[in-house]
């Protein structure tokens, strides 16, 4: 039978272990934010029964585009907390990316689960904008016979206008662009980038900086604002972002070319190609800049 002193020592040891676990996970998150995903992974694997550690490991594998590993981690989270909107969103998103990059057979097998988890994320959190953005794209991309629906996409775009007008405008633009209504899409994109200039607080996640800068580069809209957006994206780039800095410098180079700044544009396109030497779009952009 344990003595009171032994019980006391056991409790002290338990709290020390919990404290060490939390400290390591906190350190790992800081390492991730500084760009050292390998060191973060080593720390997190020592605590892979903790939900926060599992989530961060899933985020690391998503960042590396290792969708099978990411799905495995997010499935653990959803099993532990099936009614967590963010866990469902991350699982649905990782499955969606695996479907996008995989074969048509894989996509067909995964599409039902992708929809299920994204819908659940949206249902659980009436203000979850990212799940609704994903659902807009999903309902537009998949054929009607497997559940695609322009009406449903428009419904989620409408909900986004209530949550964040900027996300709503970008969702509208996506729908019009998908339908090949280019003028209407451009009108919505222009409205979005102008709104972001007036109300920067609506840029609630770093990836929106990239999306808007991309719009600036493609449609030659608000080029000075586009420069600021892409600079901010690069400065705040981290493991949660989708496009790596090679894409960001490529867009920055495009904006500088449109501004007739050849030397500056060449500088940024070289930075893009230093990161990704075989980046075909950047190689084509370099030729356009050199011909100025």
N, C-alpha and C positions, 0 to 999 in steps of 0.2 A: 504494500500500500504506500502511495506517495506521501511524503511529509509535506507540510505547508511550505517549507523552504524549497523543496524540489519543484512544487507546483509554481512557486514564485519564479524560480529560475527558468522553468519551461515557458512561462508567459513572457518573461523578459526576452528570451531567445526568439520567441515568435514575433514580438514587436520589432526586434532588431532585424530579423530576416525581412519583414515587411518594409521596414525603413530602407534597407539596402536595395531591395527590389525597386522601390519607388525612385530612389536616387539614381540607380542604373538606367531606368527607363527615361528619367528626365535628362540624363546625360546623353542617352542615345538620341532623343528628340533634338537636342541642341546640335549634335553631330550631323543629323540629317539636315537640319536647317542651314548648316554651314557647308553642305555638299559632300560630307564623308559618309556615304551610305554603307560602305563596307565595314567600317569600324562600328557604326550604329548596329548593323546586323549582328555582329559578334556579341555585343552586349545584350541585345534583345533576345537572342537565342538561349541565353542563360535564364531567361524568365518567360519562356514561351507558354506558360500556363496562365499568365496574366492577360486580361483582355486588352489592355492598352498596348502591351508588347505585341500581341497577335495582330492588332490593327496596324501598328507601325510596320511590322514585317510584311503584311499584305500591301501596304502603301509602297514599301521598298520594291517588292516584286512587280507591282503595277508600274512603278517608275522605270524598271528595267524591261518592261513589256514581257515579263515572264507570267503570262496569264494563268497558266495551270497552277502555279504556286500561289499566286494572288487569290485565285478562286478558292483554293484549299483553306487559306487563312480566313477569308471572309465567311466561308461556310461555317467555320468554327464559331465565329462571332454571332452569326444568325442563329445557329443552334443554341448558343448560350442565351441570347436575347432576341427572340424572334420578332419582337415588336419594337425594335430600335430602327428608326427610319434611316439613319445614316449607314448602319450596317447593311440594310437591305439595298440601299442605293449603291454602295460600294460593290456588293456582290453582283447586282444586276449590271453595273457598269463594266466590271471585269469580264463578265460573261459576254456582254455585248462586244467588247473589244476582241475577245477570242473569236467570236463569230465573224467579226469584220475582217480580221486578218487570216482566218482559217479557210477551210474549204467550204463549198456550198453545202456539203453534207453536214459538216460541223455546225454551220449556221442554222440549218433546218432543225437540228437536234437541240440547239440551245435557245432558239428564239422564244419558246414558251416560257422558259425559266427567266430569261432576261425581262420579258414583259411582266411576269408575276412579281419579281422583286422591285422593279421600278414603280409599278402601280402601288405596291404596298408601301414603299417609301413615301410616295405622294399622298396616299390615304392617311398614313400615320402622322404626317406633318403637313398641315395645310399651307405652310409657308416655305416648303422645301423647293427652292427654285431650280436647283441642278437636276433633280429627278424629273421635273416638268420639262426642262429644256431637252433632256434625253428622250423623253416620251414624244415630244414634238417630232424629233428626228426619226425615232423608231417608227411611229405611225405613218410618216411620209415615205420611209424607205422600203418597208416590207409590203409585199403584194396584198391586195384585199383578201384573197382566198386563205391567207394565213393570219389575218387579223389587222392588216393595214387599214387606215381610215383617215382621210383628209379632215373629216368632221371632228374626229377625236383630237387630231393634231391642233386644229384651230381652237378647240375647247381648252386644251392645256395652254396654248398661247394666250388666250383670253385670261386664264387664271394668273399667268405670269404678269400681265399688266397690273393686276391688283397687288402682287407681291413686290415687284420691282419693274418699273416701266422700261428700264433699259433692257432687261432680259426679254420683256414682252416684245419690244421693237425688233430685237435680234431674232426672236422666234418667228415673228411675222415675215421678216426678210428671208429667213431660211425657207419658209413655206413657198413664198413667191418665187424664189430662186429655183427651188426644186421643180416647180410647175413651169419654169422657163418664162415667167413674167418678169423679165429683166428690169424694165423701167420701174415697176412697182417695188421690186426688191431693192433697187438703188435708192428709191425714195425713202423706204424704211431704214436702210442702212445710214443714209444721210441724217435722218431724224435721230437715230441712235447716237451717232458720233457727236452731233451738235448738243444733244441732251447730256452726254457725258462731259462735255466741256463746261456746260452751265452747272451741272450737278455732279461733281466728281465723287461725292459720297455714295452714288449709286454703283460705283465700281467696287463691289463687295468681295471680289476675289481676284487674284492677280491675273488669271487667264483672260479675264475680260479686257485687260490692257492689250493683250496680244490680239484678241478678236477685233477690237476696234482699230488698232493700228493696221491690221490686215485690210480692213475696209478702207482706211485712208489710202493705203498703197494701191489697192486694186481699182478704186473708183476715183482716185485723185481728189479726195475730199479732205478739207481741214488738215493740210499737210503739216503745218507747224504743230498742231495738236497731236497729230500722228507721231511726230518725232518724240514728243514728251511721253506719249503712251508707251512706245516701244522701249524707250530708255528706262521707264519705270518697270516694265516687265523684266528686262534684263537684270536690273538692280535687285529685284525681289524674287528672281527665279529660284524655284526650289522643287522638291520632290513631288509636290502636288500638281505641278504644271505639266501640260500635255506636250507642247512644242518646245524642243530644246533650243538653246541659244543660236544654233546655226540657222534656224528658221527666223528667229528674231532679227539677226543681223542681215539676213536676206531681205526681209521687209524694210528694214531701215535703209538699206542700200537702194531699194526701189523708190522710197520716198525722196531720198537725196537726188536720185536721177531725175525724178519729176520736178524737183526744185532746181535742176540744171547745175548741181554741185558735183561735177565729175570726180574730182579728187577725193572728196569725202565719200561719195558713193563707192569708189574703188576700194577705199580703206575698209568699209563695212562688208563689202562682198568678199574681200580677202579674209576677213575675220570669220565669216560664215564658212568659207572653204577650208580654213585651217582646222575647224571643228569637224567638218564633213567633206573631205576632198572630192568625193564622188557625187555630191549633191547636184543632181542634174538641173534643177531649176536655178540654182545659184550659178552654175556654169553658163547657162543661157543668159542670165541677167548680167554676168560679167561681160559677155560679148556685146550686149546692148549698151552698157556703160562705155566700153572702149570705143564704140562707134559714134559716140556723141561728138 
